Amino acid sequence: MRGFLFLVVLLFYYAQLVLFSGWEQPLGNSVHVLTWRSGEKRIRDPIRTAAPLIPARRNGTTVSSHRNGKRKPYLLEEASKCLVNKEKQKILNYDKTGIIYSVVFAVTADSASGAIVQELDNTLFMLSVYAREFSCKTVVFTTTPSIIALSKTLGHTVVTNTRVNRYGLPFIEDIMEVTHCIYSSRHVGYVNSDILFTSNLFAIIDSIPKSRPPVFSIYELALTVKNVEISPIQHFSNASEIDNCIRAKAAGKKRRHVDSADLFVFSNSSSFTHLRNIVVGRVLFDNCMMRNTYLQGGELIDLNAVVEGVHQGHEGFKEHMKQSKATWSNISWNQNVTRFKYINHQGSLHYPNRIAID
């Protein structure tokens, strides 16, 4: 009898081993995908080769958007709940053109002194040039009168009221949903207010539907940047001149750690519910943004080999926090509201599903 029970237990564990674990055979020049018993996938050893996008297969995974397999964007009325009443009608009646843009960017910026720093001025100017030459728009979230005036002068849409936490930091879920609702677009993006990036991003975005094998409906593009000196760019008249300036600034500079990112572009099938209670500008923000796609079974696409991006200035997050004299509960807000306490394969460009290549 004991021998029979031992045999049953042995067969049970063998069945688990066969059904729930094992290495998947990679497709072409893909990355290796390890399937764990829990069904979690850990991506290892990305291989860079000369292909438009390098795919990673999923081991029998069926990928669909949330809400019965088809994304139903927040109704404008729902998105506008995070705005005060005086803003609601503006949002509800804003875009009647019927234009579907390639991407709409969100930017958050405020200034306690009311002064507009050069790096913000540069970023908003760059986005205004890109709006003239490409299928894109920018929504600026701010309460600072001088930034409101500059944004409107440059042709950007301004939202002056959003939900914030007790420290006055905006919730990124609301930012992304409201941005997605103001304009019809195939993508919605977030860019830090001190970042410049080259305009070939738009060609990469437009090429994604042609990728083979096809990209999943849920995907995210992310970019890590390089620290450079701050200098005005307002004398440039077109995207090509801005591109040349960015590449010249970035030449020979070291890219930041790939656990960080400063530009994020999501497909319009993406959900932002996994970003609930996450705020802008605090520890783990970048990683939560990249992990959002992982949690939906989507694909994270690394832009670093193709798009050049720069952070204006050499001060990092730690320096900014020291200057602001923020409390630890303020700095660690995102750590306190999520179980995602550390950086791992779920929220880092160390483990992309695809790598964009020229």
TANOR-V199679 format. One record per backbone hydrogen bond with DSSP energy under -1.0 kcal/mol. NH is the residue of the N-H (numbers start at 1). CO is the residue of the C=O. Records with the same first field share a line. If there is no record, write none. Layout:
NH=CO  CO
//
This chain:
5=1
6=2
7=3
8=4
9=5
10=6
11=7
12=8
13=9
14=10
15=11
16=12
17=13
18=14
19=15
20=16
24=33
32=44
34=42
35=22
36=40
39=36
42=34
44=32
51=49
60=58
70=67
79=75
80=76
81=78
82=79
83=80
87=84
91=87
92=88
93=89
94=91
101=184
102=135
103=135
104=187
105=137
106=189
107=139
109=141
121=117
122=118
123=119
124=120
125=121
126=122
127=123
128=124
129=125
130=126
131=127
132=128
133=129
134=130
136=134
137=103
139=105
140=157
141=107
142=159
148=144
149=145
150=146
151=147
152=148
153=149
154=150
155=152
156=151
157=138
159=140
165=169
168=165
171=163
172=278
175=171
176=172
177=173
178=174
179=175
180=176
181=177
182=178
183=179
186=101
188=266
189=104
190=264
191=106
192=262
195=192
196=310
198=308
201=198
202=199
204=200
205=201
206=202
207=203
210=207
211=208
220=299
221=265
222=301
223=263
226=309
228=311
236=233
242=238
243=239
244=240
245=241
246=242
247=243
248=244
249=245
250=246
251=247
253=250
256=225
260=257
262=223
264=190
265=221
266=188
267=219
268=186
270=267
275=272
276=273
278=275
280=170
283=331
285=282
288=284
289=285
290=286
291=287
292=288
294=290
295=291
297=294
298=293
299=218
301=220
302=354
303=222
306=303
307=303
310=196
311=226
312=194
313=228
320=316
321=317
322=318
323=319
324=320
325=321
326=321
331=327
332=328
333=330
336=332
337=333
341=339
347=344
349=258
351=348
353=300
354=300
356=302
357=52
//
